[in-house]
Amino acid sequence: MPFETGTLILANYSAKVKDTGEAVESTQADEAKKLGIHDPTRRYEPKLISIGEGWVLQGLDEALRNATVAERLTVEVPPEKGFGQRDASLVRLLPLRKFGERANELRVGDVVEVEGRLGVVRFLGSGRAQVDFNHRFAGKTLIYDIEVLTKLETDQDKIMAMIKRRMAVDAEKVKLTFDGPSLQIELPEDSYLTEGIQILKKAIATDVFKYLPGIRAANFVESYQAPPPKETEAPEAAPAKPAPEEAPVAEPAKTPS
């Protein structure tokens, strides 16, 4: 039976460019290492996907709609259902002065940001840089190897997956409390200084309200724990003083005979 729109699943996948075999991405650390794209700063784990909601590329989303739990799929995603066709108008020649102090350091292949858009330097010469603002994989057909691990059924599992989608937290340290239409979320103390945490909390709450309509309020609770008391060490016993040596007993003087 096909998954309905909005069904939440967890899946692992890896992707390559069809024609060249170039690695695109992977959700698994071991596979990323094999493909030569492992990023030690990234958290590798199954991806949360809402079927039919555009959380993954269109071609992959369409294939997953007819998948089943525990099924392994190989999906071919053409450009029109992936990162789009290449657009010649997105390749621009820009004067080097546009890059300010960095102009003398530019090299072909560098990724640059211009007017809020990322592009790749394709050519340098005559005081100008050719920058390609097409997506790196535009115009390329991709091959995805994907496995559907599970369909999320319980509110607890759905909310925990939504939190982990937005924040790198240990699920065992997150506490969820349900009180009728209200949800209380207590995040671990080591997450309180996460950059943009208020925006992340808002995004988590928005997801919760969308996929669990019975919940009408999401309250995030911060709880700080006092450090454990220092152990009081017993004072060391003073070393025993040695017993005073007894004075030798003088022998009585001998009387001359």
LOSETI-133238 format. One line per 10 residues: number of its first residue (from 0); their letters; for each residue x negated, y, z of C-alpha. Coordinates in steps of 0.1 Angstrom, whole numbers, plus 5000, padded with zeros to 4 digits. Example, Ala and Ser with C-alpha at 12.3 -4.5 7.8 and 13.67 -1.06 7.14 Angstrom:
<rs>
0 = AS = 4877/4955/5078 ~ 4863/4989/5071
</rs>
This chain:
<rs>
0 = MPFETGTLIL = 5000/5000/5000 ~ 4985/5034/4990 ~ 4974/5058/5017 ~ 4998/5087/5021 ~ 4987/5123/5018 ~ 4973/5134/5051 ~ 4962/5100/5062 ~ 4930/5102/5083 ~ 4903/5076/5075 ~ 4867/5071/5083
10 = ANYSAKVKDT = 4844/5061/5055 ~ 4807/5056/5047 ~ 4794/5064/5013 ~ 4763/5072/4991 ~ 4762/5090/4958 ~ 4738/5092/4928 ~ 4738/5109/4895 ~ 4749/5084/4869 ~ 4724/5092/4841 ~ 4692/5097/4862
20 = GEAVESTQAD = 4698/5079/4895 ~ 4690/5111/4914 ~ 4703/5108/4950 ~ 4731/5132/4959 ~ 4741/5124/4995 ~ 4747/5096/5020 ~ 4765/5094/5054 ~ 4741/5067/5067 ~ 4706/5075/5080 ~ 4690/5042/5068
30 = EAKKLGIHDP = 4705/5046/5033 ~ 4694/5083/5031 ~ 4658/5072/5040 ~ 4659/5046/5011 ~ 4671/5073/4987 ~ 4645/5097/4999 ~ 4670/5124/5010 ~ 4669/5118/5048 ~ 4672/5150/5069 ~ 4661/5146/5105
40 = TRRYEPKLIS = 4681/5177/5115 ~ 4714/5162/5103 ~ 4738/5139/5122 ~ 4745/5108/5102 ~ 4779/5092/5109 ~ 4810/5080/5090 ~ 4829/5109/5073 ~ 4864/5119/5084 ~ 4886/5122/5053 ~ 4922/5134/5050
50 = IGEGWVLQGL = 4936/5117/5019 ~ 4948/5140/4992 ~ 4937/5172/5011 ~ 4905/5180/4991 ~ 4881/5171/5019 ~ 4860/5152/4992 ~ 4856/5156/4955 ~ 4888/5152/4935 ~ 4877/5120/4917 ~ 4868/5104/4950
60 = DEALRNATVA = 4899/5116/4967 ~ 4921/5100/4939 ~ 4903/5067/4942 ~ 4907/5065/4979 ~ 4944/5070/4978 ~ 4947/5034/4964 ~ 4920/5019/4987 ~ 4925/4997/5017 ~ 4908/4994/5050 ~ 4875/4974/5048
70 = ERLTVEVPPE = 4874/4978/5010 ~ 4842/4986/4992 ~ 4846/5007/4961 ~ 4823/5020/4933 ~ 4838/5052/4920 ~ 4827/5072/4889 ~ 4834/5109/4893 ~ 4832/5129/4860 ~ 4822/5166/4861 ~ 4858/5178/4857
80 = KGFGQRDASL = 4867/5160/4889 ~ 4834/5166/4906 ~ 4813/5198/4906 ~ 4826/5211/4873 ~ 4811/5217/4839 ~ 4782/5240/4835 ~ 4791/5276/4828 ~ 4766/5295/4807 ~ 4778/5328/4821 ~ 4765/5318/4856
90 = VRLLPLRKFG = 4729/5319/4843 ~ 4716/5354/4846 ~ 4685/5374/4840 ~ 4677/5396/4870 ~ 4649/5422/4874 ~ 4623/5411/4899 ~ 4628/5443/4919 ~ 4662/5428/4928 ~ 4643/5405/4952 ~ 4624/5432/4970
100 = ERANELRVGD = 4594/5421/4990 ~ 4599/5385/4980 ~ 4595/5392/4943 ~ 4558/5383/4942 ~ 4564/5350/4960 ~ 4591/5336/4937 ~ 4585/5303/4920 ~ 4604/5283/4895 ~ 4628/5260/4914 ~ 4632/5283/4944
110 = VVEVEGRLGV = 4667/5287/4958 ~ 4676/5323/4962 ~ 4706/5342/4975 ~ 4719/5371/4954 ~ 4751/5390/4963 ~ 4762/5362/4986 ~ 4757/5335/4960 ~ 4730/5308/4959 ~ 4711/5301/4927 ~ 4680/5284/4914
120 = VRFLGSGRAQ = 4652/5302/4897 ~ 4647/5286/4862 ~ 4623/5310/4846 ~ 4599/5339/4855 ~ 4584/5363/4831 ~ 4583/5399/4818 ~ 4593/5413/4852 ~ 4625/5392/4853 ~ 4638/5360/4868 ~ 4664/5337/4852
130 = VDFNHRFAGK = 4687/5325/4880 ~ 4712/5296/4876 ~ 4742/5300/4898 ~ 4758/5268/4886 ~ 4761/5241/4912 ~ 4731/5217/4912 ~ 4753/5188/4900 ~ 4775/5208/4876 ~ 4780/5189/4844 ~ 4769/5156/4859
140 = TLIYDIEVLT = 4788/5124/4864 ~ 4784/5109/4899 ~ 4786/5074/4911 ~ 4799/5069/4947 ~ 4796/5036/4966 ~ 4821/5039/4994 ~ 4835/5017/5022 ~ 4867/5025/5040 ~ 4859/5017/5077 ~ 4892/5024/5094
150 = KLETDQDKIM = 4925/5043/5093 ~ 4929/5064/5124 ~ 4962/5057/5142 ~ 4961/5070/5178 ~ 4962/5107/5188 ~ 4930/5101/5208 ~ 4911/5088/5179 ~ 4923/5115/5155 ~ 4914/5144/5179 ~ 4880/5130/5187
160 = AMIKRRMAVD = 4872/5126/5150 ~ 4884/5162/5144 ~ 4861/5175/5171 ~ 4831/5155/5158 ~ 4838/5168/5123 ~ 4832/5203/5135 ~ 4806/5198/5163 ~ 4777/5175/5170 ~ 4789/5162/5203 ~ 4787/5129/5221
170 = AEKVKLTFDG = 4823/5115/5221 ~ 4817/5098/5255 ~ 4811/5133/5270 ~ 4844/5148/5257 ~ 4875/5146/5279 ~ 4910/5148/5265 ~ 4940/5152/5287 ~ 4976/5151/5273 ~ 5004/5169/5292 ~ 5035/5168/5270
180 = PSLQIELPED = 5030/5192/5241 ~ 4998/5206/5256 ~ 4963/5192/5250 ~ 4933/5199/5272 ~ 4899/5195/5257 ~ 4868/5196/5279 ~ 4836/5197/5259 ~ 4802/5187/5274 ~ 4783/5215/5291 ~ 4754/5212/5266
190 = SYLTEGIQIL = 4777/5224/5238 ~ 4787/5257/5253 ~ 4760/5277/5235 ~ 4766/5262/5201 ~ 4764/5289/5175 ~ 4799/5301/5164 ~ 4816/5279/5190 ~ 4847/5301/5192 ~ 4853/5298/5155 ~ 4847/5260/5158
200 = KKAIATDVFK = 4873/5258/5186 ~ 4898/5277/5165 ~ 4892/5253/5136 ~ 4896/5222/5158 ~ 4929/5236/5172 ~ 4942/5243/5137 ~ 4934/5207/5126 ~ 4951/5193/5157 ~ 4983/5214/5151 ~ 4984/5203/5114
210 = YLPGIRAANF = 4979/5165/5119 ~ 4996/5161/5153 ~ 5026/5184/5151 ~ 5038/5172/5185 ~ 5010/5192/5202 ~ 5018/5229/5205 ~ 4989/5241/5226 ~ 4952/5233/5227 ~ 4933/5245/5258 ~ 4895/5243/5259
220 = VESYQAPPPK = 4881/5240/5294 ~ 4846/5248/5304 ~ 4834/5230/5335 ~ 4800/5237/5350 ~ 4784/5212/5374 ~ 4761/5222/5402 ~ 4726/5206/5401 ~ 4722/5177/5424 ~ 4709/5186/5459 ~ 4672/5183/5464
230 = ETEAPEAAPA = 4662/5154/5486 ~ 4648/5164/5519 ~ 4615/5147/5524 ~ 4608/5135/5560 ~ 4576/5151/5574 ~ 4546/5129/5573 ~ 4536/5115/5606 ~ 4505/5130/5620 ~ 4476/5106/5620 ~ 4470/5089/5654
240 = KPAPEEAPVA = 4441/5104/5673 ~ 4413/5079/5680 ~ 4411/5069/5717 ~ 4382/5087/5735 ~ 4352/5065/5739 ~ 4346/5055/5775 ~ 4314/5068/5791 ~ 4289/5040/5798 ~ 4288/5030/5835 ~ 4254/5039/5850
250 = EPAKTPS = 4236/5009/5865 ~ 4227/5014/5902 ~ 4190/5023/5908 ~ 4168/4995/5918 ~ 4151/4997/5952 ~ 4114/4990/5951 ~ 4104/4959/5969
</rs>
